Amino acid sequence: MNAIPVVALRSALFALLFYFFTTLCVLACVLAAFVSAPLMRRIVTLWGQIHRSLCRYVLGQRIRIVGDLPREPQLYVFKHESIFETIDILCLFAEPVVIAKQELIDIPGWGWVARRHGVIGLRRDDGAKAIRHLRREVGKAVEAGRPICLFPEGTRVPHGERPPLRSGFAGIYQMLGLPVVPVAVDSGLVSPRNSFLKRSGVITYKVGEIIPPGLPRAEAEARAEAAINALNTPTRPLT
C-alpha cells in the first residue's frame, strides 16, 4: 500500500491543529503579557508542549536524546534542519532565550510575543549597536538562569548537507565567554524543510562534548561544526 496518502492526511491534520492552537496561544500571550511576564512565558511553554504532543500523536514522531543535556545558562548551538527544533527547544529547557534573525521578530503578532518571551533579534547591518544589544540581553538572561540557544547555520539545512557555520557564531562565542553545548539533530529525515509532508519516525538529539570558553576562534568553530553534524547521514526518501 502506498503510504503517501496516509502521510498527507496526517500532515494536513497536524497543520490544521498546530495553526489553530498557535493562534490561540498567541492571542492568550498578548493578553497575558499585560498581566505578568511569567504567565506569558508559561503559555509559550504550553505551546511548545502542544507542538510536541501533536508531533507524537498525530504524526507518530518520537524524541530520543543521546547524551546528557545540561540545563545551566550556557550557549547551546543546534543543527537546524526543520522548524521542529525551533519550537521543541521549549520542551528541552525552561524558558530558553533564542538568538534569531530580526526578520523573524518582525512578524506581526508572533514577533511581539517572541520579544517579550526573550528572543533576541539581531540585524547584521547594525554593527556595534547589535553587539551592545546582544551583550545586554544575554547578560539579563544569564542573570535569570536562562539558557541561550543559537542555530549557527543561520537557516534550515537539508539533512545530509553540511554548510559552514555563519561567521556570527565565532563572534558570539568570543564575545559571550560562555561554554558551548553543541547539539546534533536529524529532524530533516521526517520533517524536511520546505515540505508539507511529515512522516513518522524517531527524531534524535545528540549532545556533543562541551566546548570551553577562550579557545581560538577557528578551533571553537571546527569543534561546533563537527559536533552538530554528528547525525548527518544521507537523506532517506519520504514515503
C-alpha positions in Angstrom: 0.0 0.0 0.0 1.3 3.4 -0.9 2.0 5.3 2.3 1.9 8.8 0.7 -1.9 9.3 1.3 -1.6 8.4 4.9 1.4 10.8 5.3 -0.5 13.5 3.6 -3.6 13.0 5.8 -1.5 13.1 9.0 0.4 16.2 7.8 -2.9 18.0 6.9 -4.4 17.2 10.3 -1.2 18.3 12.1 -1.1 21.6 10.2 -4.8 22.3 10.9 -4.4 21.6 14.7 -1.0 23.3 15.0 -2.0 26.6 13.5 -5.3 26.6 15.4 -3.5 26.1 18.7 -0.8 28.6 17.7 -3.4 31.3 17.0 -5.0 30.6 20.4 -1.6 30.7 22.2 -0.5 33.9 20.5 -3.8 35.6 21.5 -3.5 34.3 25.0 0.1 35.5 25.3 -0.9 39.0 24.2 -3.5 39.2 26.9 -1.2 37.5 29.5 1.6 40.0 28.7 -0.5 42.7 30.3 -0.9 40.7 33.4 2.6 39.2 34.1 5.6 38.1 32.1 5.9 34.7 33.9 2.3 33.9 32.9 3.0 34.7 29.3 6.1 32.6 29.3 4.1 29.6 30.8 1.7 29.9 27.9 4.7 29.9 25.4 5.9 26.7 27.2 2.5 25.2 26.8 2.6 26.0 23.1 5.9 24.0 22.8 4.3 21.1 24.7 1.2 21.1 22.4 3.6 21.1 19.4 5.5 18.1 20.7 2.2 16.2 21.5 0.9 16.8 18.0 4.2 15.5 16.6 3.9 12.4 18.8 0.2 11.5 18.5 -0.7 12.9 15.1 2.5 12.5 13.1 3.9 9.5 15.1 7.2 11.2 15.7 9.2 10.2 18.9 12.0 12.0 20.6 15.4 10.5 21.6 18.2 12.3 23.4 21.6 10.8 23.3 23.9 12.2 26.0 23.2 14.5 28.9 21.7 17.9 28.1 22.8 20.4 30.8 20.2 23.0 31.9 22.6 25.7 33.0 22.8 29.2 31.4 25.2 28.2 28.7 25.3 28.7 24.9 23.6 25.8 23.1 24.1 25.5 19.4 21.8 23.3 17.3 21.9 21.8 13.9 19.0 23.3 12.0 17.1 21.0 9.6 13.4 21.8 10.4 11.1 24.2 12.1 10.7 21.3 14.6 13.7 22.0 16.8 13.0 25.8 16.9 9.8 25.0 18.8 10.8 21.8 20.6 13.6 23.6 22.5 10.7 25.0 24.6 10.4 21.4 25.9 14.1 20.8 26.3 14.7 23.8 28.5 12.9 26.0 31.0 12.3 29.3 29.2 15.2 29.4 26.8 16.4 32.6 25.2 17.0 32.3 21.4 19.2 34.4 19.3 17.5 34.8 15.9 17.3 36.9 12.8 15.5 40.2 13.3 13.2 39.4 10.4 11.6 36.7 12.5 11.0 39.1 15.3 9.3 41.5 12.8 6.5 39.0 12.1 3.2 40.7 13.3 1.7 39.1 16.5 4.2 36.3 16.9 7.2 38.6 16.9 5.6 40.8 19.6 5.2 37.7 21.8 8.7 36.4 20.9 10.4 39.7 22.0 8.6 39.6 25.4 9.5 35.9 25.9 13.2 36.8 25.4 14.0 36.1 21.8 17.0 38.3 20.9 16.7 39.6 17.3 19.8 40.7 15.5 20.3 42.7 12.3 23.7 42.0 10.8 24.0 45.5 9.4 23.6 47.2 12.8 27.2 46.7 13.7 28.2 47.9 17.2 24.6 48.6 18.1 23.7 45.0 17.6 26.7 43.9 19.7 25.7 46.2 22.6 22.1 44.9 22.3 23.3 41.3 22.3 25.5 41.7 25.4 22.8 43.5 27.3 20.1 40.9 26.6 22.3 37.9 27.1 23.5 39.4 30.4 19.9 39.6 31.6 19.2 36.0 30.5 22.3 34.6 32.3 21.5 36.5 35.5 18.0 35.0 35.3 19.5 31.5 34.8 18.0 31.1 31.3 19.9 29.0 28.7 20.9 30.8 25.4 20.2 28.9 22.1 21.6 29.6 18.7 21.2 28.0 15.2 24.7 28.8 13.8 24.0 27.7 10.3 21.6 30.7 10.0 18.9 28.8 8.1 17.3 25.4 7.8 19.6 22.9 6.0 18.5 19.7 4.2 19.6 16.6 6.0 22.9 15.3 4.7 24.3 18.8 3.9 27.0 20.5 5.9 27.4 24.2 5.1 30.0 26.2 7.0 28.8 28.0 10.1 27.9 31.6 9.8 30.7 33.9 10.9 28.4 35.2 13.7 28.8 32.1 15.7 32.5 32.6 16.4 32.0 36.3 17.2 29.2 35.4 19.7 31.3 32.7 21.2 34.2 35.1 21.8 32.1 37.9 23.0 29.9 36.0 25.5 32.7 33.9 27.0 30.2 31.1 27.8 30.7 27.3 27.5 29.1 26.0 24.3 27.0 22.8 24.2 26.7 21.6 20.6 23.6 19.5 19.7 23.1 17.5 16.5 19.5 17.0 15.3 18.2 14.8 12.5 14.7 16.2 12.2 15.1 16.7 8.5 14.7 12.9 8.0 11.0 13.1 9.0 10.1 16.8 8.7 12.2 18.1 5.8 12.3 21.8 5.2 10.0 23.4 2.7 7.9 20.2 2.6 4.3 19.9 3.7 4.6 16.2 4.2 5.9 15.0 7.6 6.3 11.3 8.4 6.5 9.1 11.5 9.9 8.1 13.0 12.4 9.0 15.6 14.0 12.4 15.9 17.3 12.2 17.7 19.2 14.9 19.6 22.9 14.0 20.1 24.6 16.2 22.7 28.3 16.8 21.9 31.3 17.5 24.1 31.1 20.9 25.8 33.4 23.5 24.2 35.0 25.6 26.9 35.3 29.4 26.5 38.5 31.0 25.5 39.6 28.7 22.6 41.0 30.1 19.4 38.1 31.2 17.1 38.9 28.6 14.4 39.2 25.7 16.9 35.8 26.5 18.6 34.1 26.8 15.2 35.6 23.5 14.0 34.5 21.7 17.1 31.0 23.1 17.0 30.6 22.3 13.3 31.8 18.7 13.7 29.5 18.1 16.7 26.3 19.4 15.3 26.8 17.3 12.2 27.3 14.0 14.1 23.9 12.7 12.8 24.4 13.9 9.3 23.7 10.8 7.2 22.4 10.7 3.7 18.7 11.6 3.3 16.1 8.8 3.1 13.2 9.3 0.7 9.9 10.5 2.2 7.5 7.6 1.9 
